[in-house]
Amino acid sequence: MPIPRRALLATAVASVVAAASIAVVGSAEAATTLGASAAQTGRYFGVATGANRFSDTAYMTIVNREFNSLVAENDMKWDATEPQQGRFNYTNGDRLVSHAQSQGMSVRGHALLWHQQQPSWAQGMSGSALRNAAINHVTQVATHFRGKIYAWDVVNEAFADGGSGGRRDSNLQRTGNDWIEAAFRAARAADPGAKLCYNDYNTDGVNAKSTGIYNMVRDFKSRGVPIDCVGLQSHLGTTLDSTYQQNIQRFADLGVDVQITELDVAQGGNQANIFAAVTRACLAVARCTGITVWGVRDSDSWRTGENPLLFDNSGNKKAAYTSVLNALNAGGPTTPGSPSPSPSTSNPPVPGGCAAQVTLNSWNGGYTATVRVSAGSSAVSNWSVAVTVPSGGAVTSTWNATNSGTSGQVTFRNVSYNGQIAAGGFTEFGFQGTGTGPTATPTCTAG
Ligand code: G3I
């Protein structure tokens, strides 16, 4: 598996008739903390924490300085919030929320339903009694925190590992396959302002498990089940799947946000590079709205002995910290959900024309390219983008477009569902290649 070594963040913009120009993504002021830097891109950078740490001043100094989002590592789980059936305890969850609010931080909610960390009374239940108890739990907890949660992990880890792409067996699953959508509907009714996420691990690339989740999200969107986001936990080892960004992109293309929700990376030679590559992948996808690391110092981590976080046991910044901050600062002032950096600012496409902008994630011997196709002041109906692939390299896979040729001049055309771009709007496609990624200006042709 190729190891991400650096990101070449190149932006090339062309209109159908105008002379090409290159707009390099840059940051006005390099921010000096993770949260501030992420905020410059319109995203958050969060951390998992808990009320039991709030008296540790060295720890809290880092939390308050570096992060602009919090998630409860344990304090909002079922066993913590409903230790006895119908008796709710929000003490620690409330402390976390009020601390975040006092610091101007957002809060992710984790997690309403999960097969683990259930209170013992729920572990012993089944059938309609369990279903009713679970939905009541969702309703009560989401109602209690209504208006205070940016995004809820409504359901956590419901898919099986391995190649089945299906659901995990659990007491919740045995109440009926529709338990997940029932939970999402209850959460929406209880807190209409919160984004509702499905969250899971081993989804760090295009694989059977992430495809099973992808199919569920697509089904939910088609049937109007309220889902707004997918959490990719990203508990990572010593390599990063080469389809990591592609996987984020395909969820985004379904019309949901994506968040990196529990990031930690085994310490080893590649830790800093993998942290940076994950950061760049999120920045490259407009709908990837934030990253959360699963703890502050290595000594705070659930992965005992793996030193998987950004600060060492003494609270010093590790190389991984610097690589993430640099990657965030290189991302520049962009906003998720809008074309950014805006081709229309630097080189407005002519009416009826289009512009193409390429962002590369490169490693030694390969890359993934995300291409944003933007319409100008008129809508676009069908488009093609011509890219010059440097000699010695070739395109090996493409998503959300079809390509003619794999080397030299390669032309990508829209597929059936993304040919129409509204005036001022955009769509994205991507490809993966060997060798060095294209840096020459692509040409976008409308019609
Ligand atoms: O609070 C009790 C304490 O009173 C008791 O003395 C002690 C004895 O073991 O246990 C304490 O609870 C532990 C809790 O963490 C708080 O420290 C639990 O035993 C322990 O199981 C629990 O582990 C958490 C784990 O989820 C539970 O499965 C980890 O802290 C937490 O990092 C981990 O987080 C999960 C995410 O929620 C979902 N994705 C995977 C991730 C890692 O497993």
Residues whose N, C-alpha, C, O or C-beta is under 5 A from the ligand:
A	BS01	G3I	E73 N74 Q116 W302
